[in-house]
């Protein structure tokens, strides 16, 4: 199938599909005329990429994990890859740290906002 059909089948636009290829996540066959040719495995790969992106993983991490997942009854299932658990734990830690930083920022902003709302406007003379 061509890129337009893959885009239609997966709901992912062509530009993103090309980006996934640039990131080493998709490996379409190139025809003599330069067109990309995709197969059913690429449809599954796009679904896996989207699921891993939704989980908060960056494409660099996905590139190292994509070979560790497969389809089973239309669902993504992890395979027993030696580094998968370590990489997933690392990514979870990264996300947890980001959430902590955002909560700290939110608390600081709430404090500033609360103080600003308690201030009485100074009358103009």
JOLIN-V673512 format. One record per backbone hydrogen bond with DSSP energy under -1.0 kcal/mol. CO is the residue of the C=O (numbers start at 1). NH is the residue of the N-H. E is the energy in kcal/mol with one decimal. If there is no record, write none. Layout:
co:CO nh:NH e:E
co:CO nh:NH e:E
This chain:
co:1 nh:38 e:-3.8
co:2 nh:6 e:-2.2
co:3 nh:7 e:-2.7
co:4 nh:8 e:-2.2
co:5 nh:9 e:-2.9
co:6 nh:10 e:-2.6
co:7 nh:11 e:-2.1
co:13 nh:17 e:-2.0
co:14 nh:18 e:-2.5
co:15 nh:19 e:-2.1
co:16 nh:20 e:-2.8
co:17 nh:21 e:-1.9
co:18 nh:22 e:-2.7
co:19 nh:23 e:-2.1
co:20 nh:25 e:-2.9
co:21 nh:24 e:-1.7
co:29 nh:37 e:-2.8
co:31 nh:34 e:-2.3
co:35 nh:31 e:-2.9
co:37 nh:29 e:-2.2
co:39 nh:42 e:-1.0
co:39 nh:43 e:-1.2
co:40 nh:44 e:-2.0
co:41 nh:45 e:-2.4
co:42 nh:46 e:-2.5
co:43 nh:47 e:-2.0
co:44 nh:48 e:-2.5
co:45 nh:49 e:-2.9
co:46 nh:50 e:-2.6
co:47 nh:51 e:-2.2
co:48 nh:52 e:-2.6
co:49 nh:53 e:-2.5
co:50 nh:54 e:-2.4
co:51 nh:55 e:-1.5
co:52 nh:57 e:-2.1
co:53 nh:56 e:-1.8
co:58 nh:62 e:-2.3
co:59 nh:63 e:-2.3
co:62 nh:65 e:-1.1
co:62 nh:66 e:-2.6
co:65 nh:68 e:-2.7
co:66 nh:69 e:-1.3
co:68 nh:79 e:-4.4
co:70 nh:77 e:-3.1
co:72 nh:75 e:-1.4
co:75 nh:72 e:-2.3
co:77 nh:70 e:-2.4
co:79 nh:81 e:-2.1
co:83 nh:87 e:-2.7
co:84 nh:88 e:-2.8
co:85 nh:89 e:-2.6
co:86 nh:90 e:-2.5
co:87 nh:91 e:-2.4
co:88 nh:92 e:-2.4
co:89 nh:93 e:-2.4
co:90 nh:94 e:-2.2
co:91 nh:95 e:-2.3
co:92 nh:96 e:-2.6
co:93 nh:97 e:-2.5
co:94 nh:98 e:-1.8
co:95 nh:99 e:-2.5
co:96 nh:100 e:-2.2
co:97 nh:101 e:-2.3
co:98 nh:102 e:-2.5
co:99 nh:103 e:-2.6
co:100 nh:104 e:-2.2
co:101 nh:105 e:-2.2
co:102 nh:106 e:-2.6
co:103 nh:107 e:-2.6
co:104 nh:108 e:-2.1
co:105 nh:109 e:-2.6
co:106 nh:110 e:-2.8
co:107 nh:111 e:-2.1
co:108 nh:112 e:-2.2
co:109 nh:113 e:-2.9
co:110 nh:114 e:-2.8
co:111 nh:115 e:-2.4
co:112 nh:116 e:-2.5
co:113 nh:117 e:-2.3
co:114 nh:118 e:-1.4
